[in-house]
Amino acid sequence: MFKALVQASHPLPALAVTLVTAGLAASTGRSVPGIAAIAVAVLLGQLSVGWLNDLVDAPRDAEAGRAGKPLASGDLHPAIASAAVALAAPAAVLLTLVSGVPATLAHLAALVSAWAYDLGVKSTPFSVAPFAVSFGLLPAIVSLGEPGSPWPPLWLTAAAAALGSGAHFVNVLPDLADDAATGVRGLPHRLGAGATRLLAAGLVLTASALLAFGPPGPPSPLVLAAVPVAAAVLAAGLVLGRRPGSRAAFHAVLLVALVDVVLLLHTGVPAG
């Protein structure tokens, strides 16, 4: 049961967001207990989002025959996943109180946005909005927990929102056909695979540029090189991705998104 519960939580995205949060918190000079508290709070929140997603999607996942979905296959009882959401969601909010009320409100807003995606926004033309909102608030969840509760600079918020939006488009790409067959009509499904690839590439490249040129002062040579390298990788992926069955564009966007995460951690959370 434990393995199935972990599998239903979307563990890799949850872990990725948690590690980014911990890295951003460490960049502010926060104490180890403070870093641990905000990281665990974000992890619990991400787990609740993953479990809720699979609870809502279980009938569609079963219809599409998707592997690795314990709720759809019957390996995990819905009551157990529902109880996990009911425990993790309030615990995530309460644990964020260690970072103060402003950070807690920002985390709650990010979670409400993510839960809204699970509960139906994913099937609307506004499916990207929860990703923009929730990822855009991530730097604020960290910075608002610092003395004086400063907001992060606008360029950092915009970069995080662009990266999250790009993640939505690239994450949906492999499942466009199955989703459309089971009634999911989010923005990527309405735009089609070609436009979705281009948007995903443009968003992660925008995040690269914001993270490279947004901070005050001249960028380091390494950071400066990241933007043309990202552009070259995306261009190659889009060209190769035109071949039938190719996943080159998908992999290129993922690679540049990884570069963006490194840039995000390198930049940290300066006060706005």
PASE-623152 format. One record per residue (C-alpha): residue number from 0; x, y, z. Coordinates in pm, 1 decimal, decimal comma. Each point is the difference from the previous one (the first is absolute). Example, Ala and Ser with C-alpha at 12.3 -4.5 7.8 and 13.67 -1.06 7.14 Angstrom:
% PASE-623152
+------+----------+----------+----------+
! loba !     east !    north !       up !
+------+----------+----------+----------+
!    0 !   1230,0 !   -450,0 !    780,0 !
!    1 !    137,0 !    344,0 !    -66,0 !
+------+----------+----------+----------+
This chain:
% PASE-623152
+------+----------+----------+----------+
! loba !     east !    north !       up !
+------+----------+----------+----------+
!    0 !      0,0 !      0,0 !      0,0 !
!    1 !    278,1 !    244,4 !     87,3 !
!    2 !    162,5 !    -46,2 !   -340,3 !
!    3 !   -330,7 !     61,1 !   -174,6 !
!    4 !    -62,3 !    310,6 !    211,4 !
!    5 !    340,3 !    140,8 !    -92,5 !
!    6 !    -53,4 !    -81,5 !   -366,8 !
!    7 !   -337,7 !    177,5 !     -2,2 !
!    8 !    152,2 !    317,7 !    144,3 !
!    9 !    195,9 !     90,0 !   -316,9 !
!   10 !    322,4 !    -36,6 !    201,4 !
!   11 !    252,6 !    135,3 !   -250,6 !
!   12 !   -169,3 !    338,5 !    -58,5 !
!   13 !    -69,1 !     27,5 !    374,0 !
!   14 !    363,9 !    -69,3 !     82,3 !
!   15 !    122,7 !    241,1 !   -268,4 !
!   16 !   -210,8 !    290,2 !    131,6 !
!   17 !    107,2 !    -82,8 !    355,8 !
!   18 !    371,1 !      2,7 !    -88,6 !
!   19 !    -36,0 !    331,1 !   -185,0 !
!   20 !   -175,0 !    147,4 !    304,3 !
!   21 !    273,2 !   -125,1 !    231,4 !
!   22 !    265,2 !    146,1 !   -230,3 !
!   23 !   -173,1 !    338,0 !    -12,0 !
!   24 !    -38,7 !      2,6 !    378,3 !
!   25 !    368,9 !    -87,6 !     42,8 !
!   26 !     95,0 !    288,8 !   -230,2 !
!   27 !   -154,9 !    243,4 !    248,6 !
!   28 !    224,1 !   -121,4 !    282,2 !
!   29 !   -287,2 !   -157,7 !    190,2 !
!   30 !     83,5 !   -241,8 !    282,4 !
!   31 !     -3,6 !   -373,0 !    -61,4 !
!   32 !   -319,4 !    -49,8 !    206,7 !
!   33 !   -162,9 !    284,3 !   -193,8 !
!   34 !     99,3 !   -154,6 !   -333,5 !
!   35 !   -129,2 !   -338,5 !    113,4 !
!   36 !   -332,6 !    146,2 !    116,0 !
!   37 !    -81,6 !    177,9 !   -326,0 !
!   38 !    125,3 !   -294,3 !   -207,4 !
!   39 !   -218,2 !   -251,3 !    185,4 !
!   40 !   -297,6 !    238,4 !    -18,3 !
!   41 !     37,5 !     29,9 !   -376,4 !
!   42 !     51,2 !   -376,8 !    -33,8 !
!   43 !   -322,7 !    -70,3 !    187,9 !
!   44 !   -183,4 !    249,8 !   -216,6 !
!   45 !    134,6 !   -155,8 !   -318,8 !
!   46 !    -96,5 !   -347,5 !    119,7 !
!   47 !   -355,1 !    119,1 !     63,1 !
!   48 !    -15,2 !    142,1 !   -353,2 !
!   49 !    125,9 !   -326,3 !   -149,6 !
!   50 !   -239,9 !   -219,8 !    193,6 !
!   51 !   -296,3 !    224,0 !    -81,0 !
!   52 !     97,7 !     -3,9 !   -367,1 !
!   53 !     -0,9 !   -379,1 !    -16,8 !
!   54 !   -322,8 !    -24,4 !    199,4 !
!   55 !   -181,3 !    225,2 !   -246,3 !
!   56 !    164,1 !   -158,3 !   -305,0 !
!   57 !    -40,3 !   -365,9 !    103,6 !
!   58 !   -295,9 !    -73,4 !   -233,7 !
!   59 !    175,1 !    164,1 !   -296,6 !
!   60 !    330,0 !   -173,8 !     79,8 !
!   61 !   -178,6 !   -335,0 !     10,5 !
!   62 !   -174,1 !     71,0 !   -330,9 !
!   63 !    331,1 !     95,6 !   -164,3 !
!   64 !    175,2 !   -303,9 !    149,5 !
!   65 !    281,4 !    208,4 !    144,5 !
!   66 !    269,1 !   -193,8 !    182,2 !
!   67 !    132,9 !    110,5 !    336,6 !
!   68 !   -336,7 !    126,7 !    127,9 !
!   69 !    -81,5 !   -195,3 !    319,5 !
!   70 !   -342,8 !    158,6 !     47,5 !
!   71 !   -105,4 !    -85,6 !   -354,5 !
!   72 !    131,4 !   -355,9 !     25,5 !
!   73 !   -156,4 !    -64,7 !    339,8 !
!   74 !    333,9 !    -41,4 !    179,7 !
!   75 !    -86,1 !    298,4 !    222,2 !
!   76 !   -343,1 !     54,6 !    154,7 !
!   77 !   -145,6 !    349,5 !    -55,7 !
!   78 !    -80,5 !     31,4 !    370,7 !
!   79 !    369,7 !    -28,8 !     86,6 !
!   80 !    101,0 !    262,5 !   -255,5 !
!   81 !   -281,8 !    228,4 !    119,5 !
!   82 !    119,2 !    -35,3 !    359,2 !
!   83 !    355,2 !     80,8 !   -110,4 !
!   84 !   -120,6 !    321,4 !   -166,5 !
!   85 !   -203,5 !     91,0 !    308,6 !
!   86 !    308,3 !    -38,1 !    219,8 !
!   87 !    267,7 !    145,8 !   -227,7 !
!   88 !   -183,9 !    313,3 !   -112,5 !
!   89 !    -61,5 !    161,8 !    342,0 !
!   90 !    338,2 !   -121,8 !    126,9 !
!   91 !    169,6 !    180,9 !   -289,8 !
!   92 !   -173,5 !    326,2 !     86,8 !
!   93 !     55,6 !    -30,9 !    374,8 !
!   94 !    369,8 !    -82,9 !    -37,3 !
!   95 !     51,2 !    307,3 !   -218,0 !
!   96 !   -102,9 !    210,0 !    302,0 !
!   97 !    357,3 !    -56,9 !    123,3 !
!   98 !     94,9 !    245,1 !   -277,6 !
!   99 !   -268,4 !    251,1 !    102,3 !
!  100 !   -350,8 !     95,3 !   -106,2 !
!  101 !     92,4 !    173,9 !   -331,2 !
!  102 !    190,2 !   -308,6 !   -122,9 !
!  103 !   -288,2 !   -220,8 !    114,2 !
!  104 !   -254,4 !    205,3 !   -194,7 !
!  105 !    219,7 !    -18,0 !   -310,3 !
!  106 !     32,0 !   -378,4 !     36,2 !
!  107 !   -373,3 !    -37,2 !     53,8 !
!  108 !    -69,0 !    204,1 !   -314,0 !
!  109 !    242,9 !   -217,3 !   -198,5 !
!  110 !   -166,4 !   -317,0 !    127,0 !
!  111 !   -353,5 !    123,1 !    -68,9 !
!  112 !    112,2 !     76,8 !   -354,9 !
!  113 !    150,1 !   -349,2 !    -42,0 !
!  114 !   -304,0 !   -172,6 !    151,1 !
!  115 !   -224,3 !    200,0 !   -235,3 !
!  116 !    194,8 !   -145,9 !   -293,2 !
!  117 !    -64,0 !   -352,1 !    130,6 !
!  118 !   -369,5 !     69,3 !     56,5 !
!  119 !    -81,0 !    115,6 !   -350,5 !
!  120 !    206,7 !    291,4 !   -127,0 !
!  121 !    219,9 !   -251,5 !   -184,7 !
!  122 !   -286,6 !    -55,4 !   -245,4 !
!  123 !    -50,9 !    369,0 !    -81,0 !
!  124 !    176,2 !    253,4 !   -224,2 !
!  125 !    154,5 !    138,8 !    321,1 !
!  126 !    185,6 !   -320,0 !     89,2 !
!  127 !    337,3 !    177,0 !      2,3 !
!  128 !   -111,5 !    263,6 !    253,1 !
!  129 !     44,7 !   -215,2 !    315,2 !
!  130 !    356,4 !    -81,8 !   -105,1 !
!  131 !     81,0 !    366,4 !    -56,3 !
!  132 !   -152,2 !     97,6 !    334,2 !
!  133 !    136,3 !   -283,3 !    213,7 !
!  134 !    353,3 !      3,2 !   -143,0 !
!  135 !      1,9 !    378,8 !     -5,3 !
!  136 !    -73,1 !      2,4 !    373,6 !
!  137 !    282,4 !   -242,5 !     84,8 !
!  138 !    269,8 !    270,1 !     46,4 !
!  139 !   -248,7 !    201,3 !    207,9 !
!  140 !    -65,1 !   -295,1 !    231,7 !
!  141 !    371,6 !      9,1 !     80,4 !
!  142 !     64,1 !    376,5 !      3,5 !
!  143 !   -307,9 !     85,4 !    207,5 !
!  144 !    141,2 !   -220,6 !    274,1 !
!  145 !    303,0 !    227,1 !     34,8 !
!  146 !     22,0 !    295,3 !    243,9 !
!  147 !   -221,6 !    280,4 !   -122,0 !
!  148 !   -193,6 !   -239,2 !   -228,8 !
!  149 !    138,6 !    145,0 !   -326,7 !
!  150 !   -154,1 !    -90,2 !   -334,6 !
!  151 !    239,7 !   -144,5 !   -255,8 !
!  152 !     81,2 !    221,6 !   -299,1 !
!  153 !   -245,0 !     -4,8 !   -287,6 !
!  154 !    248,8 !   -156,7 !   -243,3 !
!  155 !     44,8 !   -299,6 !    231,9 !
!  156 !   -374,5 !    -48,7 !     39,7 !
!  157 !    -43,0 !     25,1 !   -377,1 !
!  158 !    280,9 !   -249,9 !    -62,5 !
!  159 !   -151,7 !   -252,3 !    242,0 !
!  160 !   -344,3 !     47,1 !   -158,2 !
!  161 !    142,6 !    -46,1 !   -351,7 !
!  162 !    185,2 !   -314,9 !    107,1 !
!  163 !   -313,5 !   -143,7 !    161,5 !
!  164 !   -210,0 !     80,3 !   -305,9 !
!  165 !    256,9 !   -163,9 !   -225,1 !
!  166 !     -6,1 !   -304,3 !    226,6 !
!  167 !   -375,9 !    -27,7 !    -53,1 !
!  168 !     29,0 !     -2,2 !   -377,9 !
!  169 !    290,5 !   -243,9 !    -11,2 !
!  170 !   -157,7 !   -231,5 !    257,5 !
!  171 !   -323,5 !    -28,6 !   -198,8 !
!  172 !    170,1 !    -62,8 !   -335,3 !
!  173 !     41,3 !   -380,7 !     28,6 !
!  174 !   -362,7 !    -45,4 !    110,5 !
!  175 !   -181,7 !    230,9 !   -242,9 !
!  176 !   -173,5 !   -280,0 !   -190,2 !
!  177 !   -101,8 !   -201,6 !    309,0 !
!  178 !   -121,9 !    313,7 !    178,5 !
!  179 !   -207,6 !    113,6 !   -296,2 !
!  180 !   -155,5 !   -347,8 !    -29,5 !
!  181 !   -109,8 !     11,2 !    365,1 !
!  182 !   -146,2 !    350,1 !     -9,3 !
!  183 !    287,1 !    217,7 !    122,8 !
!  184 !      1,9 !    323,4 !   -201,5 !
!  185 !    260,8 !    223,3 !    157,1 !
!  186 !    182,2 !    275,5 !   -184,4 !
!  187 !    268,3 !   -231,2 !   -151,4 !
!  188 !   -270,8 !   -230,8 !   -138,3 !
!  189 !   -175,1 !    293,7 !   -162,9 !
!  190 !    323,6 !    132,4 !   -151,0 !
!  191 !    133,3 !   -330,6 !   -130,1 !
!  192 !    340,1 !   -166,7 !     31,4 !
!  193 !    191,2 !    238,6 !   -226,9 !
!  194 !   -108,6 !    320,0 !    172,2 !
!  195 !     43,1 !   -163,6 !    340,6 !
!  196 !    363,6 !    -84,7 !    -78,1 !
!  197 !     68,3 !    356,3 !   -113,3 !
!  198 !   -165,2 !    151,1 !    306,4 !
!  199 !    186,3 !   -231,4 !    235,9 !
!  200 !    329,8 !     89,8 !   -166,7 !
!  201 !    -76,9 !    372,3 !      4,9 !
!  202 !    -98,1 !     -2,7 !    366,6 !
!  203 !    306,7 !   -183,9 !    127,5 !
!  204 !    223,5 !    222,1 !   -216,8 !
!  205 !   -172,3 !    306,3 !    145,8 !
!  206 !     73,2 !   -134,8 !    347,3 !
!  207 !    365,8 !    -45,0 !    -99,7 !
!  208 !     24,3 !    360,7 !   -118,4 !
!  209 !   -171,1 !    139,5 !    309,3 !
!  210 !    225,3 !   -196,4 !    233,5 !
!  211 !    312,0 !    100,7 !   -193,4 !
!  212 !    -71,8 !    370,2 !    -51,0 !
!  213 !   -248,6 !     78,4 !    276,7 !
!  214 !    240,0 !     27,6 !    295,9 !
!  215 !    175,9 !    335,8 !     43,5 !
!  216 !    354,4 !     25,9 !   -129,1 !
!  217 !    165,8 !   -174,4 !   -292,1 !
!  218 !    -64,3 !   -375,9 !    -25,6 !
!  219 !    291,8 !   -235,0 !     43,0 !
!  220 !    143,7 !   -155,1 !   -318,5 !
!  221 !   -145,0 !   -336,8 !     98,5 !
!  222 !   -348,0 !    144,0 !     48,3 !
!  223 !     32,4 !    206,0 !   -315,6 !
!  224 !     84,9 !   -311,3 !   -200,0 !
!  225 !   -309,4 !   -180,6 !    127,1 !
!  226 !   -241,7 !    197,1 !   -219,8 !
!  227 !    153,7 !    -68,7 !   -345,9 !
!  228 !     65,6 !   -361,1 !    102,2 !
!  229 !   -364,6 !    -35,1 !    103,8 !
!  230 !   -112,8 !    155,4 !   -327,8 !
!  231 !    221,3 !   -237,6 !   -201,2 !
!  232 !   -128,1 !   -305,2 !    188,2 !
!  233 !   -360,7 !    104,5 !    -53,8 !
!  234 !     55,9 !     71,7 !   -369,4 !
!  235 !    159,5 !   -341,3 !    -52,1 !
!  236 !   -279,6 !   -169,8 !    191,8 !
!  237 !   -271,9 !    171,7 !   -201,2 !
!  238 !    165,2 !    -90,6 !   -330,7 !
!  239 !     61,5 !   -362,8 !     95,3 !
!  240 !   -341,3 !    -20,5 !    164,5 !
!  241 !   -174,9 !     43,7 !   -335,0 !
!  242 !     76,4 !   -362,3 !    -83,0 !
!  243 !   -294,6 !   -235,1 !     57,6 !
!  244 !     12,7 !   -152,4 !    347,2 !
!  245 !    299,2 !    208,7 !    109,1 !
!  246 !     15,4 !    123,4 !    359,0 !
!  247 !    298,3 !    226,9 !    -68,5 !
!  248 !   -197,4 !    320,3 !     61,4 !
!  249 !   -137,0 !   -137,6 !    326,6 !
!  250 !    348,4 !    -96,0 !    121,3 !
!  251 !    149,6 !    333,2 !   -113,6 !
!  252 !   -256,8 !    196,8 !    200,9 !
!  253 !     63,7 !   -218,8 !    305,6 !
!  254 !    375,5 !     57,0 !    -32,0 !
!  255 !    -37,6 !    377,7 !    -19,1 !
!  256 !   -245,3 !     -8,9 !    290,9 !
!  257 !    270,9 !   -175,7 !    201,5 !
!  258 !    244,3 !    277,6 !    -94,2 !
!  259 !   -260,8 !    252,2 !    116,7 !
!  260 !    -28,4 !   -174,7 !    336,6 !
!  261 !    378,8 !     19,7 !     40,9 !
!  262 !    -11,8 !    371,0 !    -86,8 !
!  263 !   -285,3 !     48,2 !    246,1 !
!  264 !    197,4 !   -160,9 !    279,7 !
!  265 !    310,5 !    195,4 !   -100,5 !
!  266 !   -194,9 !    326,1 !     15,4 !
!  267 !   -169,7 !    -68,9 !    330,3 !
!  268 !   -270,0 !    223,6 !    144,7 !
!  269 !    119,8 !    360,3 !     25,6 !
!  270 !   -234,7 !    244,6 !    166,1 !
!  271 !   -211,9 !    201,5 !   -241,8 !
+------+----------+----------+----------+
